[in-house]
Amino acid sequence: MAGDQKPERGLAPVKFSRLTRRGLLLGLSLSQVIVLGLGAAALIGTLYVAGGRGLLLAGPVCAVCALLVWVPIGGRKAMEWMPLAGHWALRVFWGQTVYRWRVTKPRPAGTLALPGDAAALRQYLDPESGAVMVHDPHRATLTAVVEVTHPSFILLNPGEQQRRVTTWGRVLSTVCRSGRIARLQVLERTVPDSGTGLQQWWAEHGTDDGSWVARTYAELIERAGPAAERHVTTVSLSLDMKAAGRAIRSAGHGMRGAAAVLRAEMRTLTTALRAADLTPGGWYTPGQLAVMLRSAYDPAVAATLERSELGRDLASAGPVAVEESWDRLRSDSAFHAVLWLSEWPRSQVYPGFLAPILLSSGVRRAFTLLCDPVRADVAARDIRKKKTGYLSDAAQRAKVGQIEDAEQTAEYRDVLQQEADLIAGHGVLRYAGLIAISAPTTDELESAVAAIEQAAIQASCDTRRLVGQQAQAFTAAALPLARGL
């Protein structure tokens, strides 16, 4: 897509860092080094005990170790599949891939009715702001959600686009400088439009004079409204309660103190969003969050919930049934699949390169960007560690006569660029992109996945379908709870 875009005056291209693939030794990870060490130990031990005949005994062991380390399966080394497959087998054995809501067994008060590892999440209603805050007792985080409206980015002129990109960078810098934010999640999703927006516009701006034109226009709005779709963008702010421990104690201890600290971060984020010409709405109430959670698991009732007062209780907003398979998820009225953006554009692209994905029509999907801020001192140590590792690997490759790989050189340049940006005062973020796709049948789901994969190619991105963890990935991609994998 970068090749199709023409340079615009005032609009600067951007470039993403590559996903580092450097290992512990000569590109090998710690687990691969251990497996090769076990194979070498078996060979040396059998030679010492049985002499030359030990080769017959140790040969198969060494061959298996070599296959695990170097043979790729589905884009991954065989060694990398073992933890994932083992964890999946254990979950299947213990029945953790199937969830049924027990109607006769009420859930503990204050908990969210969600399956899997999200079952421990609790709700806290902030009495001052009226916002619902989601508490994760295991990860020690407190999360609030706000809906953001904005003009269409691709319709702006290049100069205005560049200004919006710069101000959004300041929003991210504000989050990084806080030191108390665990994660920022930007969730952009398509939802069926109930038609209330069109009907409200017609009621306010239309002229119903009884003419044929007015009747035709009103009938068109009535028929087209429920069949349309609209885009909703939310920003989730997650407080790290451990990092903010001192501030929480000063604000009154416990959930009340944590809510006070998060409220301050919410005000800071709201101010930064407005400075970036984004319009934040009110922070989500329990009813709004309940509708969003229920709509994610049961898309068939999404339009109905928006027009009624039903389904606005967080205690019953979860799915009735969930069945997880190796590469998909089924819940209530839909099948789901989650894609991971494994590679961002390697060449320079212009802002708005994700338009083919975000503007794809006819597909029910949720795009999530997870941003984990890194403290400046931690980022500096990590960069120094990476530089030392790349230089030592280069020296080791030179000793054994290996040719320097261009990809490794490019990764080293990315590290140097990150160091320069950090010195210039910019924040460092670890980010991940996830796309949750939903459809009423498996055939429609596979068709929608293929369409999104094609759109990702147009956006110069590479996607991979997550396997063995679809339930956890769906929670991270489709729900505004700022949860990762």
Secondary structure as GFF3:
##gff-version 3
##sequence-region A 1 485
A	DSSP	alpha_helix	30	50	.	.	.	ID=ss1
A	DSSP	three_ten_helix	51	53	.	.	.	ID=ss2
A	DSSP	alpha_helix	54	70	.	.	.	ID=ss3
A	DSSP	beta_strand	72	73	.	.	.	ID=ss4
A	DSSP	beta_strand	76	77	.	.	.	ID=ss5
A	DSSP	alpha_helix	78	93	.	.	.	ID=ss6
A	DSSP	beta_strand	98	100	.	.	.	ID=ss7
A	DSSP	three_ten_helix	116	120	.	.	.	ID=ss8
A	DSSP	beta_strand	122	125	.	.	.	ID=ss9
A	DSSP	beta_strand	132	136	.	.	.	ID=ss10
A	DSSP	beta_strand	141	149	.	.	.	ID=ss11
A	DSSP	three_ten_helix	153	155	.	.	.	ID=ss12
A	DSSP	alpha_helix	158	178	.	.	.	ID=ss13
A	DSSP	beta_strand	181	192	.	.	.	ID=ss14
A	DSSP	alpha_helix	196	205	.	.	.	ID=ss15
A	DSSP	alpha_helix	212	224	.	.	.	ID=ss16
A	DSSP	beta_strand	229	240	.	.	.	ID=ss17
A	DSSP	alpha_helix	245	250	.	.	.	ID=ss18
A	DSSP	alpha_helix	254	275	.	.	.	ID=ss19
A	DSSP	beta_strand	279	283	.	.	.	ID=ss20
A	DSSP	alpha_helix	286	297	.	.	.	ID=ss21
A	DSSP	three_ten_helix	299	301	.	.	.	ID=ss22
A	DSSP	alpha_helix	302	306	.	.	.	ID=ss23
A	DSSP	three_ten_helix	314	316	.	.	.	ID=ss24
A	DSSP	beta_strand	321	324	.	.	.	ID=ss25
A	DSSP	beta_strand	329	331	.	.	.	ID=ss26
A	DSSP	beta_strand	334	343	.	.	.	ID=ss27
A	DSSP	alpha_helix	355	358	.	.	.	ID=ss28
A	DSSP	beta_strand	364	374	.	.	.	ID=ss29
A	DSSP	alpha_helix	376	400	.	.	.	ID=ss30
A	DSSP	alpha_helix	406	423	.	.	.	ID=ss31
A	DSSP	beta_strand	428	439	.	.	.	ID=ss32
A	DSSP	alpha_helix	442	458	.	.	.	ID=ss33
A	DSSP	beta_strand	462	465	.	.	.	ID=ss34
A	DSSP	alpha_helix	470	478	.	.	.	ID=ss35
###
